[in-house]
Amino acid sequence: MLLMFDTIAKRYGKLPSEVLRTADSFDIMIMDVALTYEKYQSDKAHGRPTVKTEDFSQDELKSIMEKSKSGRKSRQQTST
């Protein structure tokens, strides 16, 4: 949490105590979005993967869903 105040203070040229007194959760959200976007831009510029995704086939997704359903049913049966 303290690093967030420091990061906001550096970005806007404020003392951390000023940020602590006046900042709110919206400021922290904006800082998070800005830093995430900066990292995205840096990764893109350096040819690093920007998004980690896995592509699943329709059959794999159905299998995962069925396993989840059967696991939930077995947990419900053992808890009753």
WOPEPE-V953896 format. One record per backbone hydrogen bond with DSSP energy under -1.0 kcal/mol. CO is the residue of the C=O (numbers start at 0). NH is the residue of the N-H. If there is no record, write none. Layout:
CO|NH + CO|NH
This chain:
0|4 + 1|5 + 2|6 + 3|7 + 4|8 + 5|9 + 6|10 + 7|11 + 8|13 + 14|18 + 15|19 + 16|20 + 17|21 + 18|22 + 23|27 + 24|28 + 25|29 + 26|30 + 27|31 + 28|32 + 29|33 + 30|34 + 31|35 + 32|36 + 33|37 + 34|38 + 35|39 + 36|40 + 37|41 + 38|42 + 39|43 + 40|44 + 41|45 + 42|47 + 43|46 + 56|60 + 57|61 + 58|62 + 59|63 + 60|64 + 61|65 + 62|66 + 63|67 + 64|68 + 65|69 + 66|70 + 67|71 + 68|72 + 69|73 + 70|74 + 71|75 + 72|76 + 73|77 + 74|78
